[in-house]
Amino acid sequence: MHEMGIALEIIKIAVDSIPANLKNPKVERINLKVGKLAAVVPDSLKFCFEVASKDTALEGSLLHIEEIPVTARCINCGNSWTAIKPVFICEKCDSGQVDLLSGRELDIVSIEVEEGA
């Protein structure tokens, strides 16, 4: 399950990004963008994150995942569309020459940190 490796990397990035001057910091929420083609199962990632974040500043924090659809653009005619099926053929001209505009993301958008007591 590669979601555990992803969860561990998210935790490392989040912990490393906490400002050193905060006393007893607590990460409240981590916001992610995950593309449909990123081969990540959101529920598995959330489970792995919950397990791996135990006894860290991230324990109990919310992992919010925004799933990004696959969008493509035809190189020949410029038509753009959201791909629902795993077939990347232009809906307008039937060309198979397409660029993927989104759907492969795995990005940390923001980390919300609160200073503790």
C-alpha positions as CSV (number, residue, x, y, z in Angstrom):
1,M,0.0,0.0,0.0
2,H,1.9,3.1,-1.2
3,E,-0.6,5.4,0.6
4,M,1.4,4.8,3.8
5,G,4.5,6.2,2.1
6,I,2.6,9.2,0.9
7,A,1.1,9.7,4.4
8,L,4.6,9.6,5.9
9,E,5.9,12.1,3.4
10,I,2.9,14.5,4.1
11,I,3.6,14.2,7.8
12,K,7.3,15.0,7.3
13,I,6.6,18.0,5.1
14,A,3.9,19.3,7.5
15,V,6.2,18.9,10.6
16,D,9.1,20.6,8.8
17,S,6.9,23.5,7.8
18,I,5.8,24.3,11.4
19,P,7.4,27.6,12.4
20,A,10.0,27.1,15.1
21,N,8.8,30.0,17.2
22,L,5.4,28.3,17.9
23,K,4.9,26.8,21.3
24,N,3.1,23.5,21.4
25,P,2.0,23.7,17.8
26,K,-1.0,21.7,16.6
27,V,-1.8,21.1,13.0
28,E,-5.5,21.4,12.6
29,R,-5.9,20.6,8.9
30,I,-3.9,19.7,5.9
31,N,-5.5,20.4,2.5
32,L,-4.5,18.2,-0.5
33,K,-5.3,18.1,-4.2
34,V,-5.2,14.6,-5.5
35,G,-5.9,13.9,-9.2
36,K,-8.0,10.9,-10.3
37,L,-4.9,9.5,-12.1
38,A,-2.6,9.8,-9.1
39,A,-3.3,6.2,-8.1
40,V,-4.2,7.2,-4.6
41,V,-7.2,5.9,-2.7
42,P,-8.4,8.8,-0.6
43,D,-9.9,6.6,2.2
44,S,-6.7,4.5,2.4
45,L,-4.6,7.7,2.5
46,K,-6.7,9.1,5.3
47,F,-6.5,5.9,7.3
48,C,-2.7,5.7,6.8
49,F,-2.3,9.4,7.8
50,E,-4.4,8.8,11.0
51,V,-2.2,5.8,12.0
52,A,1.2,7.4,11.1
53,S,0.4,10.8,12.7
54,K,-0.1,9.3,16.1
55,D,2.1,11.0,18.8
56,T,3.0,13.8,16.5
57,A,1.9,17.5,16.2
58,L,-0.5,16.2,13.5
59,E,-2.3,13.7,15.6
60,G,-6.1,14.3,15.3
61,S,-5.7,16.7,12.5
62,L,-8.0,16.6,9.5
63,L,-6.7,15.5,6.1
64,H,-8.9,17.2,3.6
65,I,-8.6,15.8,0.1
66,E,-10.0,17.5,-3.0
67,E,-10.2,15.1,-5.8
68,I,-9.2,16.7,-9.1
69,P,-10.9,15.3,-12.3
70,V,-9.0,14.3,-15.4
71,T,-9.2,17.0,-18.0
72,A,-7.7,16.8,-21.4
73,R,-7.2,19.0,-24.4
74,C,-7.0,17.9,-28.0
75,I,-3.8,18.9,-29.7
76,N,-5.5,18.9,-33.1
77,C,-8.6,21.0,-32.6
78,G,-8.1,22.5,-29.1
79,N,-11.3,21.0,-27.6
80,S,-11.1,20.5,-23.8
81,W,-13.2,18.1,-21.8
82,T,-13.4,16.2,-18.5
83,A,-12.6,12.6,-19.1
84,I,-15.0,10.2,-17.3
85,K,-13.8,7.0,-19.0
86,P,-10.2,5.9,-19.3
87,V,-10.3,6.6,-23.0
88,F,-8.5,9.7,-24.2
89,I,-10.0,10.4,-27.6
90,C,-11.2,13.9,-28.5
91,E,-15.0,14.1,-28.2
92,K,-15.1,16.6,-31.0
93,C,-12.7,15.3,-33.7
94,D,-11.9,11.7,-32.5
95,S,-8.2,12.5,-32.4
96,G,-6.0,10.5,-30.0
97,Q,-3.5,13.3,-29.7
98,V,-4.3,14.9,-26.4
99,D,-2.6,16.7,-23.5
100,L,-3.7,15.9,-20.0
101,L,-4.3,19.2,-18.2
102,S,-5.2,17.8,-14.8
103,G,-5.7,14.6,-13.0
104,R,-2.2,13.6,-12.0
105,E,-1.8,16.1,-9.1
106,L,-0.7,15.1,-5.6
107,D,-0.2,18.5,-4.0
108,I,-0.3,19.9,-0.4
109,V,-2.3,23.1,-0.9
110,S,-2.1,24.4,2.7
111,I,-1.3,23.4,6.3
112,E,-3.3,25.0,9.1
113,V,-1.4,25.3,12.3
114,E,-2.5,26.5,15.7
115,E,-0.3,27.6,18.6
116,G,-1.1,25.5,21.7
117,A,-1.3,26.7,25.3
